[in-house]
Amino acid sequence: MGWVWTAVGVWVLLAVPIAVLLGRVIRRADHQEHEASTDGPVPRPVPRRPARGPGPHR
């Protein structure tokens, strides 16, 4: 039964740093993407057609 607790402990000790590193990588990528999107001209929004009403009932 001790091997189960050992496996759980090792899993936690490996999962926590990996989760922190993954969070940092994602945050850095989002930050870079945000910087890249604000460097150039701001794109105009695409106009949307108004929603059509309900069709004829049959």
Phi and psi in degrees as a GROMACS rama.xvg file:
@    title "Ramachandran Plot"
@    xaxis  label "Phi"
@    yaxis  label "Psi"
@TYPE xy
-66.8056  -28.118  GLY-2
-67.7228  -27.8892  TRP-3
-67.3141  -46.3432  VAL-4
-65.4489  -35.2335  TRP-5
-64.1501  -44.7646  THR-6
-63.1616  -42.2359  ALA-7
-64.2827  -43.4665  VAL-8
-62.6896  -43.9102  GLY-9
-64.8642  -40.8736  VAL-10
-61.082  -44.4386  TRP-11
-65.8738  -43.8819  VAL-12
-63.9613  -27.9424  LEU-13
-87.9776  -35.2339  LEU-14
-71.5868  -38.0891  ALA-15
-64.5303  -52.5259  VAL-16
-62.9423  -35.0914  PRO-17
-65.1913  -40.9538  ILE-18
-64.5757  -40.3538  ALA-19
-64.4191  -46.0899  VAL-20
-63.1416  -41.6571  LEU-21
-63.0089  -40.8074  LEU-22
-61.8514  -40.7275  GLY-23
-65.5954  -41.0853  ARG-24
-63.5236  -43.6422  VAL-25
-64.887  -43.217  ILE-26
-63.7129  -41.0494  ARG-27
-64.5874  -42.3688  ARG-28
-64.3047  -41.793  ALA-29
-62.9428  -40.9049  ASP-30
-64.3142  -43.6108  HIS-31
-65.3068  -39.8132  GLN-32
-64.8695  -39.7627  GLU-33
-65.8721  -42.064  HIS-34
-63.1136  -41.3936  GLU-35
-66.6242  -33.8894  ALA-36
-76.5548  -21.2598  SER-37
-97.0557  -2.72253  THR-38
-74.471  -42.1961  ASP-39
-90.6231  -170.488  GLY-40
-66.453  150.004  PRO-41
-77.4763  123.109  VAL-42
-70.7909  144.256  PRO-43
-77.6153  144.652  ARG-44
-67.3501  148.926  PRO-45
-77.3383  126.186  VAL-46
-65.6518  142.062  PRO-47
-110.346  142.284  ARG-48
-75.5938  147.208  ARG-49
-65.9235  150.001  PRO-50
-68.1616  140.631  ALA-51
-82.7108  148.852  ARG-52
-72.8155  176.715  GLY-53
-64.8544  144.512  PRO-54
-75.9791  177.746  GLY-55
-66.629  142.684  PRO-56
-83.4039  139.96  HIS-57
